[in-house]
Amino acid sequence: MAQSAFTKGFMISGVDLTESDLDALSSLEANAIPVGKGQSILDEGAKTDLCGVLIEGWMLRQRTLPDGRRQIVDVLPAGSLFAMNALGVRLSDESLVMLTPGRISWFSQDELRRLLGSNPRALAAMLWAEAREAAIMSERILTLGQRSAIERMAHYFIEIGRRLRARGLDDADHFRLPLTQELLGDLLGMTSVHVNRTLKRLEKEGHIARRGDEIALKLSPKLYRLAGFQPHYLHEGDAVRQGGKPPKPETTMGGSPPGIRETSRRARTAI
């Protein structure tokens, strides 16, 4: 059986998962339902005893102040768990909104406890996933508190590329990112004007190329140094991490980033 983005994501966990383990984890995707762009999945402060898997599409995790100001906490790609922070307390501390159309699957906290209670390797993989998510949030706090604008953006592009590759969705150096400049600014704590200026600088210096919502990165040691990117916080297995070292420089002419590949898919959102 072909693996989904959800089960593929566990292959870098370091847990020796069997086909039976993967089937057990895949059962959490059994209740798939379609969801639309902009659809609210869970409100901040809502009571819930459910968690979920994002099977297809992109989802925003966000917090909002009483006066309406918003902070995007993370942008979840397909294969991500969501509402796991409601485990035990049965209360959501964030809102979840679909960034694109997609599919999700809800499962109860009791169902999850039964599955993990009878499958220790699946439990270990799930604990790894939650530790990785906590590490990504810790790194995001460091980014917002200490990194400059260009460091923030370069770091995020490297990170999301690696997250997509781990799920078999895209390449680390070429991917689709359906974020407007406003949303990217909300995620990275920057104004739209600053986002635009920083994107142009990354392009001018040869680190990225853009077309619509497609991003091509030149994954060179220079870009890693610019971002201050240290991959250990992603807890990746050797197949993706490459020993924890940045990949070798691209051998593109003139030091330019790899070009945007031709595609018949229409770009949905320009960043």
ABEGO torsion letter per residue (X at the ends): XBBBAAAAAAAAAGBBBBAAAAAAAAAAAAABBBBBBGBBABBBGBBBABBBBBABEBBBBBBBBAAGBBBBABBBBBGBBBGAAABGAGBBABBBBBABBBBBBBBBAAAAAAAAAABAAAAAAAAAAAAAAAAAAAAAAAAAAABBAAAAAAAAAAAAAAAAAAAGABBAABBBBBBBAAAAAAAAGBBAAAAAAAAAAAAAAGABBBBEABBBBBBBAAAAAAAGBBAAAAGBBAAAAGGGBBBBBBBBBGGBBBBBBBBABBBABBX
